[in-house]
Amino acid sequence: MDDTSPGTSPLIPAISLTAVNLSLGQGAARVHILRGVTLNIGRGEAVGLVGPSGSGKSTLLMVMAGLERPDQGNVTVTGQDIGKLDEDALARFRGRQIGIVFQSFHLIPTMTALENVAVPLELAGRRDAFERAADELNAVGLGSRMGHYPAQLSGGEQQRVALARALAPRPAILVADEPTGNLDEATGKEIIDLMFARFAADAMTLVLVTHDAPLARRCDRVIRLRSGHVEEEVAIA
């Protein structure tokens, strides 16, 4: 992503969180998930979020992506305070700026691979939605599978479709929540290699939730969470 893109500056962090608190649930079942999280993620940085189950990693990622709103604190993405956006404006902003890859793919079962990748581009009003979708599927090695439905694809192929869909709008930021969690080791490595290759080629910012320590060490920095707090930040040499 070009540092001279409209509305951005190389001095502005890709993501900035200040004193973020978030609780989920109601009444006695309400749980404090994030507790005063403050951190900055630089433009073009790869960051791994690690920690035990229940530490708040995935919730923190969803807050960064604007899929969860904090109870308190500020979240700024590419210079935009996303807390000031209504739901429609936030959805448009997210569609332009943030690509999201989930563990469970989240493909639309009644749409082909090509149609799944074209959806966010069509929603953004791109006239070349299907051409760009085809380019992305070719880039992830699925040029011959574009007309197949998710049920006709292996898990690894479905995650390639999901990655192509996330990358098709050329986002500034790619976030991934346990993207290899439903894949075997060899297939997972292929997906991660693709993800890091595009991260480097497109100068994106990458935020990755993982339980895989070797995968986390491929990032520039590892942030460890525990009980909703940032417990430790380690720069990888």
VENSULWO-V978394 format. One record per residue. N is the residue number from 1. RES is the residue in three letters. OMEGA is omega in whole degrees, -180 to 180 (NA if undefined). D_LAST is the distance of its C-alpha to the last C-alpha in Angstrom with 2 decimals. Layout:
BEGIN
n:N res:RES omega:OMEGA d_last:D_LAST
n:N res:RES omega:OMEGA d_last:D_LAST
END
This chain:
BEGIN
n:1 res:MET omega:-177 d_last:23.82
n:2 res:ASP omega:179 d_last:25.33
n:3 res:ASP omega:-180 d_last:24.47
n:4 res:THR omega:179 d_last:28.20
n:5 res:SER omega:-179 d_last:29.30
n:6 res:PRO omega:175 d_last:32.18
n:7 res:GLY omega:180 d_last:31.39
n:8 res:THR omega:178 d_last:27.70
n:9 res:SER omega:178 d_last:25.84
n:10 res:PRO omega:-180 d_last:22.35
n:11 res:LEU omega:-179 d_last:22.59
n:12 res:ILE omega:177 d_last:23.38
n:13 res:PRO omega:175 d_last:20.73
n:14 res:ALA omega:-179 d_last:21.12
n:15 res:ILE omega:177 d_last:21.85
n:16 res:SER omega:177 d_last:22.86
n:17 res:LEU omega:-180 d_last:24.42
n:18 res:THR omega:175 d_last:26.45
n:19 res:ALA omega:-177 d_last:28.14
n:20 res:VAL omega:174 d_last:28.55
n:21 res:ASN omega:179 d_last:30.94
n:22 res:LEU omega:174 d_last:32.38
n:23 res:SER omega:179 d_last:34.99
n:24 res:LEU omega:-179 d_last:36.51
n:25 res:GLY omega:-177 d_last:39.92
n:26 res:GLN omega:173 d_last:43.27
n:27 res:GLY omega:-177 d_last:45.17
n:28 res:ALA omega:-180 d_last:44.50
n:29 res:ALA omega:-178 d_last:42.01
n:30 res:ARG omega:-176 d_last:39.81
n:31 res:VAL omega:178 d_last:36.23
n:32 res:HIS omega:-173 d_last:33.77
n:33 res:ILE omega:180 d_last:30.62
n:34 res:LEU omega:-172 d_last:28.37
n:35 res:ARG omega:174 d_last:28.75
n:36 res:GLY omega:-177 d_last:27.83
n:37 res:VAL omega:175 d_last:24.52
n:38 res:THR omega:177 d_last:23.04
n:39 res:LEU omega:175 d_last:19.79
n:40 res:ASN omega:175 d_last:18.73
n:41 res:ILE omega:-174 d_last:16.85
n:42 res:GLY omega:175 d_last:16.32
n:43 res:ARG omega:179 d_last:17.99
n:44 res:GLY omega:-180 d_last:16.06
n:45 res:GLU omega:171 d_last:13.28
n:46 res:ALA omega:-176 d_last:12.72
n:47 res:VAL omega:174 d_last:13.07
n:48 res:GLY omega:175 d_last:13.97
n:49 res:LEU omega:-178 d_last:16.87
n:50 res:VAL omega:179 d_last:17.53
n:51 res:GLY omega:-178 d_last:20.22
n:52 res:PRO omega:175 d_last:23.60
n:53 res:SER omega:-179 d_last:26.45
n:54 res:GLY omega:-178 d_last:28.22
n:55 res:SER omega:177 d_last:25.34
n:56 res:GLY omega:-175 d_last:25.78
n:57 res:LYS omega:-177 d_last:22.92
n:58 res:SER omega:178 d_last:25.30
n:59 res:THR omega:178 d_last:27.49
n:60 res:LEU omega:178 d_last:24.71
n:61 res:LEU omega:180 d_last:23.88
n:62 res:MET omega:176 d_last:27.62
n:63 res:VAL omega:178 d_last:27.88
n:64 res:MET omega:-177 d_last:25.19
n:65 res:ALA omega:-180 d_last:27.17
n:66 res:GLY omega:178 d_last:30.45
n:67 res:LEU omega:172 d_last:31.90
n:68 res:GLU omega:177 d_last:32.36
n:69 res:ARG omega:180 d_last:33.54
n:70 res:PRO omega:174 d_last:32.59
n:71 res:ASP omega:-180 d_last:35.46
n:72 res:GLN omega:176 d_last:34.02
n:73 res:GLY omega:-177 d_last:31.28
n:74 res:ASN omega:176 d_last:30.11
n:75 res:VAL omega:180 d_last:28.00
n:76 res:THR omega:-179 d_last:27.31
n:77 res:VAL omega:-176 d_last:26.07
n:78 res:THR omega:176 d_last:25.74
n:79 res:GLY omega:-179 d_last:27.85
n:80 res:GLN omega:173 d_last:30.53
n:81 res:ASP omega:-173 d_last:31.52
n:82 res:ILE omega:176 d_last:32.20
n:83 res:GLY omega:-180 d_last:34.29
n:84 res:LYS omega:-178 d_last:36.93
n:85 res:LEU omega:172 d_last:37.41
n:86 res:ASP omega:-172 d_last:40.15
n:87 res:GLU omega:-180 d_last:39.57
n:88 res:ASP omega:180 d_last:40.73
n:89 res:ALA omega:179 d_last:38.69
n:90 res:LEU omega:178 d_last:35.60
n:91 res:ALA omega:178 d_last:36.17
n:92 res:ARG omega:179 d_last:36.54
n:93 res:PHE omega:-180 d_last:33.41
n:94 res:ARG omega:-180 d_last:31.38
n:95 res:GLY omega:180 d_last:32.95
n:96 res:ARG omega:-165 d_last:31.78
n:97 res:GLN omega:-169 d_last:28.33
n:98 res:ILE omega:170 d_last:26.87
n:99 res:GLY omega:-174 d_last:26.71
n:100 res:ILE omega:176 d_last:26.80
n:101 res:VAL omega:-178 d_last:26.37
n:102 res:PHE omega:177 d_last:27.84
n:103 res:GLN omega:-172 d_last:27.88
n:104 res:SER omega:169 d_last:31.64
n:105 res:PHE omega:-180 d_last:31.78
n:106 res:HIS omega:173 d_last:34.55
n:107 res:LEU omega:178 d_last:36.43
n:108 res:ILE omega:-170 d_last:40.07
n:109 res:PRO omega:-177 d_last:42.11
n:110 res:THR omega:179 d_last:45.06
n:111 res:MET omega:176 d_last:43.07
n:112 res:THR omega:176 d_last:41.88
n:113 res:ALA omega:-180 d_last:38.28
n:114 res:LEU omega:-179 d_last:39.17
n:115 res:GLU omega:178 d_last:40.85
n:116 res:ASN omega:-179 d_last:37.99
n:117 res:VAL omega:-178 d_last:35.55
n:118 res:ALA omega:-174 d_last:38.21
n:119 res:VAL omega:-178 d_last:38.97
n:120 res:PRO omega:179 d_last:36.41
n:121 res:LEU omega:177 d_last:37.26
n:122 res:GLU omega:179 d_last:40.96
n:123 res:LEU omega:178 d_last:40.49
n:124 res:ALA omega:177 d_last:38.83
n:125 res:GLY omega:-179 d_last:41.89
n:126 res:ARG omega:179 d_last:40.35
n:127 res:ARG omega:-180 d_last:43.22
n:128 res:ASP omega:-173 d_last:41.03
n:129 res:ALA omega:-175 d_last:39.63
n:130 res:PHE omega:177 d_last:40.64
n:131 res:GLU omega:179 d_last:39.64
n:132 res:ARG omega:178 d_last:36.11
n:133 res:ALA omega:179 d_last:35.97
n:134 res:ALA omega:178 d_last:37.10
n:135 res:ASP omega:-179 d_last:34.42
n:136 res:GLU omega:179 d_last:31.69
n:137 res:LEU omega:174 d_last:33.24
n:138 res:ASN omega:-177 d_last:33.43
n:139 res:ALA omega:179 d_last:29.74
n:140 res:VAL omega:173 d_last:28.89
n:141 res:GLY omega:-178 d_last:31.44
n:142 res:LEU omega:-179 d_last:34.36
n:143 res:GLY omega:-178 d_last:36.77
n:144 res:SER omega:-175 d_last:39.44
n:145 res:ARG omega:-173 d_last:39.11
n:146 res:MET omega:-177 d_last:39.62
n:147 res:GLY omega:-178 d_last:43.07
n:148 res:HIS omega:176 d_last:42.12
n:149 res:TYR omega:-178 d_last:42.08
n:150 res:PRO omega:-179 d_last:39.30
n:151 res:ALA omega:179 d_last:41.55
n:152 res:GLN omega:-177 d_last:41.79
n:153 res:LEU omega:174 d_last:38.03
n:154 res:SER omega:178 d_last:35.75
n:155 res:GLY omega:180 d_last:33.02
n:156 res:GLY omega:178 d_last:30.39
n:157 res:GLU omega:177 d_last:32.64
n:158 res:GLN omega:180 d_last:33.19
n:159 res:GLN omega:174 d_last:29.49
n:160 res:ARG omega:176 d_last:29.28
n:161 res:VAL omega:180 d_last:32.16
n:162 res:ALA omega:178 d_last:30.48
n:163 res:LEU omega:178 d_last:27.33
n:164 res:ALA omega:178 d_last:29.66
n:165 res:ARG omega:180 d_last:31.52
n:166 res:ALA omega:-175 d_last:28.49
n:167 res:LEU omega:-173 d_last:27.40
n:168 res:ALA omega:179 d_last:30.94
n:169 res:PRO omega:-178 d_last:31.32
n:170 res:ARG omega:-176 d_last:28.20
n:171 res:PRO omega:174 d_last:26.60
n:172 res:ALA omega:-173 d_last:24.07
n:173 res:ILE omega:173 d_last:22.37
n:174 res:LEU omega:176 d_last:22.09
n:175 res:VAL omega:-176 d_last:22.08
n:176 res:ALA omega:-178 d_last:22.36
n:177 res:ASP omega:-179 d_last:23.72
n:178 res:GLU omega:-173 d_last:23.18
n:179 res:PRO omega:179 d_last:23.93
n:180 res:THR omega:-173 d_last:24.12
n:181 res:GLY omega:-179 d_last:26.06
n:182 res:ASN omega:-175 d_last:29.38
n:183 res:LEU omega:173 d_last:28.30
n:184 res:ASP omega:-171 d_last:28.18
n:185 res:GLU omega:-177 d_last:24.96
n:186 res:ALA omega:-180 d_last:25.61
n:187 res:THR omega:178 d_last:26.73
n:188 res:GLY omega:179 d_last:23.87
n:189 res:LYS omega:179 d_last:21.37
n:190 res:GLU omega:-180 d_last:23.50
n:191 res:ILE omega:-179 d_last:23.40
n:192 res:ILE omega:178 d_last:19.64
n:193 res:ASP omega:176 d_last:19.30
n:194 res:LEU omega:-177 d_last:21.91
n:195 res:MET omega:-179 d_last:20.28
n:196 res:PHE omega:176 d_last:16.88
n:197 res:ALA omega:179 d_last:18.95
n:198 res:ARG omega:176 d_last:21.00
n:199 res:PHE omega:-179 d_last:18.19
n:200 res:ALA omega:-175 d_last:16.90
n:201 res:ALA omega:-175 d_last:20.50
n:202 res:ASP omega:179 d_last:21.89
n:203 res:ALA omega:177 d_last:19.10
n:204 res:MET omega:166 d_last:19.64
n:205 res:THR omega:-177 d_last:17.94
n:206 res:LEU omega:174 d_last:17.22
n:207 res:VAL omega:-168 d_last:17.68
n:208 res:LEU omega:172 d_last:17.90
n:209 res:VAL omega:-179 d_last:19.66
n:210 res:THR omega:169 d_last:19.16
n:211 res:HIS omega:-173 d_last:20.01
n:212 res:ASP omega:-176 d_last:18.00
n:213 res:ALA omega:178 d_last:14.90
n:214 res:PRO omega:177 d_last:13.61
n:215 res:LEU omega:179 d_last:14.34
n:216 res:ALA omega:-178 d_last:12.57
n:217 res:ARG omega:173 d_last:9.26
n:218 res:ARG omega:-179 d_last:9.96
n:219 res:CYS omega:177 d_last:9.71
n:220 res:ASP omega:-177 d_last:7.59
n:221 res:ARG omega:177 d_last:8.82
n:222 res:VAL omega:178 d_last:11.10
n:223 res:ILE omega:-178 d_last:14.41
n:224 res:ARG omega:177 d_last:16.70
n:225 res:LEU omega:172 d_last:20.39
n:226 res:ARG omega:178 d_last:23.32
n:227 res:SER omega:176 d_last:26.94
n:228 res:GLY omega:178 d_last:26.23
n:229 res:HIS omega:166 d_last:23.98
n:230 res:VAL omega:-176 d_last:20.31
n:231 res:GLU omega:-173 d_last:19.55
n:232 res:GLU omega:172 d_last:15.85
n:233 res:GLU omega:-177 d_last:12.89
n:234 res:VAL omega:173 d_last:9.31
n:235 res:ALA omega:-180 d_last:6.34
n:236 res:ILE omega:-178 d_last:3.81
n:237 res:ALA omega:NA d_last:0.00
END
